Amino acid sequence: MSDTATAPATGEPIIRIENVSKIFGGTVKAVDEVNLEVQRGEFFALLGPSGCGKTTLLRMLAGFEVPTHGQVIIDGHDMSTVAPNKRPINMVFQSYAVFPHMSVEQNVAYGLKMDRCPAKEIRERVAEALDLVKLGSLGKRMPDEMSGGQRQRVALARALVKRPSVLLLDEPLSALDAKLREAMQLELVRLQKTVGITFVIVTHDQSEALSMADRIAVMNAGTVQQVAAPTTLYEAPANRFVADFIGKINMIEGDAMKAGEGEVTVTAPGIGEVTLAGSETGKVALAVRPEKIFVADNEPADPNVIKVKGKVGEVAYFGSYSNVFFDIGLAQPLQADISNVTTDVEEITFTAGEEYWVYWRKADTLVLSG
């Protein structure tokens, strides 16, 4: 699909969402003054919990909703009030929306027939689209003869055959079982890189977004909390909400005061006083990912770590690692992901009530407000 209908690559983003709000019933603000840019050829994800506004934002991109305020600009043109069928986009829905009475080929050809494309061109483009989604040999099958993953591929082929500039995907994998969902995540990434079309996906599954997207916009209560690459969101979240939503994390409440340029001193129960990189002052949380926590029989001598005594509580075994929860005298236990392949403790087996030193590097500690 090398002649995909995308304009030549430029520095201009293909999508600009400018000060967009959507208010329902005069009072319910589903989207609140959102500003976003999506680059041409990017795999972009809108991520957040149910009710955060991500689907409403996607529907405004598709043209199914009109912004109350602001502009939706696609490929340099204000599309805020343009009908869905007049936009250079296509959409794949959570429910597949495959016509059950049509064969795979007929499903994929439907949009081209509505556009009155020549029969020869339809045959060529349908074959090309089915090859892209690895269904080239299944064109004569009916949808009820196919698995859920195959039907989702049919929906993708039907969207791609129209050669849109932007493909919107609304929770496209949520109806699939876990193993198939993982396989389809890889397929979507491969497909996006192959066709070069801009993909914008909506999902509430943070692992799905992390594994597929070039950049992610994390949303909450109608606002964008942070836009960044997956590694940045995980390692350097902008606030507590993003840190808590992206992956697992421990948070210890404390008070911070400025200690110098780029540093704060935080006082926290169970931890005492520690000086860390950061700029937030007042009420903060010390945050550390479970996989960055280590366990030892003897007190660590390294001055660059934060260390506490902890008693083993619950232990959850996951094969290559275990979730071990340590009581360090706070309301919430400290969670550590301990490798079952190598640990700091020789031939360790965790038993409830046992006491260990639990520690992590200061450099791995985030100071978060919000």
N, C-alpha and C positions, 0 to 999 in steps of 0.2 A: 504494500500500500504506500509506495514511495511518493505518489502524487497527492498525498493527503492535503486537504484544503486548509493549510495553515500558511499565513503570510511569511515572507522571509524573516529569519531571525534578526531581531533588533534588540536594543537595550530597553525598549518599552515593554512593560508587563502586558500579558495578554488579557488579564483581568485586573480591574481596579474597582474596589468597593470604597466609596467615599462618603463618610458620615452617614451611613445607612442605619435607619431605625425602622422597626415594624411594630406597630401598636394595634392590638386587636381589641375591639369593643370599646375603644376610647381610653382604656385604662391599663390593659395588660401589655407591657412592653417586652415582646419576645426577643427583639434584637435592639441593642442600645448603642447608637453612635459608633458603629463598627467601621474601621478603616483597615483594608487589607489589599495586598498586591500579590498576584500569582504570576510567576514568570512563564514565558512560552516554553513548552516542552517539559514542564515540571510535574512531578507527582506530588500533589498537595493534599493534606488531610485536614479536615475540620473535626476536632476531637473534643468530647466533653460528655458529661452525664446527661441523662434524659431530662428534657426541658430546658437545656442551656441555650437553645436558639440555633444550633448548628443546622438542623433540617430546614428551619424557616429561612435561614440564609441561603441554603442550597436551592430552595424553591424560588427565591427571588432571582438567583442566577439563572434558573431554568425558565423563569417567566410565569410560574404558576402563582406567585404572589407579587404584588407591586409594593415597593418601599413606601412607607408613610413619609419618610424624609430621606434625602440623600440620592446618590447616583450609583448605578451599576453599569460600569463601562467594560465592554468586551471588544477586544481587537480595535480599540480606538474609538468606538461608537457608543453613545449613551443608549443602553438597552432597557432602561428602567421601566418603560411602559410598552416595550415592543412585545408582540405576541410570541409565545413559545416557538411556534413553527417558523418564525422569521429570524430566529437567532442561530448563530453558527455553532450550535451545541447539540448534544444528544444526551440521553439519560438512561441509566440502568437502575431498575428498582429492586428493592429487597425481595419482592414476591415474584421476580422473573418476568411476569406479564407476557408469557409466551402463549400464542394462540393455540389452543389444544387441538383444533380441527385442521390445522395446517401442518404439513411436513416441515422438517428443519429448513430445507431450501426455501419453501414458501414463506416461512416466518421471516427469514433473513431478507428475502426479496421484497417484502411487503412495502416498505418505505420507498424503495426505488420505483415500484409500480405506481404508487401514489404520486410520485414526481414525474411520471410518464417518461421514464428513461427507456431508450431502445432495448429490445429484448436481448440482443447480443451483449450489450454493455451490462445488463442485469446479470446474465449468466456468468460473465467474466468476474464481475465484482463480488457476486455471491460466492463463487468458488474461491476467490482470493481471501475473502473474510473467513470462510470456514476453515481454510488452511491455516490462517493465523491463529485460530483458537483450537486447532488440532481436531477438527471434526470433519475433515475433508471427505472421509469415506462414509459419513452418516447422514448425508443430505436427504435421503429418502425416508428416513425414520420419522415416526410420529413422536411428539413430546412424551406421551405416556409410556413409551418404550425406552426412555432414557433416565439416567440417574439425576439427582438434584444438581450435581456439579456439571453434568453435561447440559442440562437445561439452562443453567446460568451462563454457560459458554455460548449457547444459542442467543441468549439475550445480549451478550457482549458483541457477538458477530452482527446482530441486527443493528446495534448502535454504531459499530465501526464502519459498516458498509456505506453509511451516509457520508463518511469522511468529514466529521465535524472538526472544528478547531479545538473544541473543548468537550471532553466526556465527563459527565457528572455521574457519580456512583453513590446511591443512597443505601447504606448498610448492605452492600451486595452479597456479603458472605454469611450473614447472620443466620440464615436458614439451613446452613450446612453443618454437618457434624464436625467435631474438633479436628480430626485428622485430615478430612477433605478441605476444611477451611485453611489449614496451614499450607496444603499443596496449592490451593487456588491463590493464596497470597503470593507465592513465588511466580505463579503463572501470570498474575496481573502485572507484576513488576516487569517480567520478561516481555509481555505484550506491550506495555507502555513504552519501554525502551525501543522495541521493534518498530512501532508505528510512529513514534515521536509526537503523539498527540498529548496535549495537556490533560492530565487526569485530576479531578477534584473529588475526593472521597469523603463521605460522612461516616463516622463510626464512633461508638462509645467504648470500643475495645482498644485500650492503650497499647497492648502488645501488637495488635494488627496495624495500628498507625506507625508504631516504631519500626516494624519490620518492612514496611512498604514505602513510606513517604520520604521525599527529599526534605520537605519542611512540613511542620505541623502547627496549626493554630489551635491552642487550647482555649476553650470557651467555658464560661460559667455565668449564669444569670444574665444572658444576653450580651455579655461583653467578652472581648478577647483579652485573656490574661497574659499570654506570651505567644510569640511566633518565632520558631527556631528550628534548626535541624534536630533530629531525634537525640543525638549524643548531647547536645547543649541542653535540651529540655531535661534530660535525665541527670546530667552531671552538674548543671548550673540553673536549676529552676528559679524563676523570678520571685516566687512567693510561696507561702505555705500550701495554697490550693494546688498549684502546679506540682509541687514536690510530692504531695500526698496522692494526687491523681495518677501521676506517672510512676508506676512501679511501687515497690514497698519501701517504707522509710520509717526510721525511729525519730521521734521528736521529744526533746526534753525542754520544758519551759524554763526560761531564765530572764535575767535583766542585763542589758548591755549598756555600757558607757564608752565613749570614745577614748581610745588609748594612744592614738597617734595617727599618722597618715596611713589610711588603708587598714587600720586595725581597731578592734574593739575588745574590751575586757568584759566577759560574760560571767555572771555568778548564777549557778544553777544548783538545785538540791541534788545531793548525791555526787555531784561533780566537783563542787567548790568553785574556785575562781580560775579562769583560763583565758588567755589572750589569743585571739584568732584573727585571721584576715576577714575583713568585713567593714560595712559602713552603717548598718542598721543599729539604732540605739533604742532604749526603752524596753518594752516587753518583746521578747524574741523567743525563737525556738532554736535549740541546737539540733541539727538534723544530720543523720548518718544512715547510709544504706546498709541493710543487713549483711550483704556480702563483703562489706569493708570492715566488718568486726571480727576480731580474733580472740582466741581463748588460750589461757596459759595456766599451768599449775603454780608457777612462781611469779612474783611481782615483776613486771617489765621495768627495765632500767632506762629505757629510751625516754629522754625528756620531750621528744616530739610527739608523744602519744597522750591521749586521754585515757585514764584507766580507772576502773571501779571494781569492787568485789561484787559478785553476783551469785545467787543460788539458782540452780537448775529448776525450772518449772516443767512446762510441757515440752515434749520433743515430738516432732513430726518427721518421719522418714520419707525421703523422696528419691531413693536410689543413690545417685551420685552425691547428694548433699542432704543435710537434715536442717530443718528449722528448729532452733533451740531457743527457748524463751527463758531469760534470766531475770529474777527478781532483784532489783537494785535499790529497793526501798521507795519506789515511786508508784504512782497510781497505775501506770502502764508498765508491763515488763519490757525488757530490751530484747529485740529479736535479732538473732544472728543466723546467717546461712553458713553452716559449717560443712566444708567438703568432707565426704566420706572416703576420699582417695588419699589426701594428705591433710594432716592437721598439725597445729603447734604442740599438741599434747600426744605423747607416744601412746598408741593403741588405746585411744580414748573411747570410752562408752559413757554416754551421759545418763545419769540416774537422778531422778527428782530428789532435790534436797542437797545435792553435792554443791560445794562452793568452789568457784574458780575466779581468777582474774580475767576480766573482760576488757578489751582495749581496742582502740582504733586511732589512726593517725590524725593529728590536728588538721593536716592538709585535706583530709577527707570529710571534714566537718563543715556543714553549711550553717550560716547564721541567717535565719529567715524571719521576716515580719509579715504582717498581713493576715 
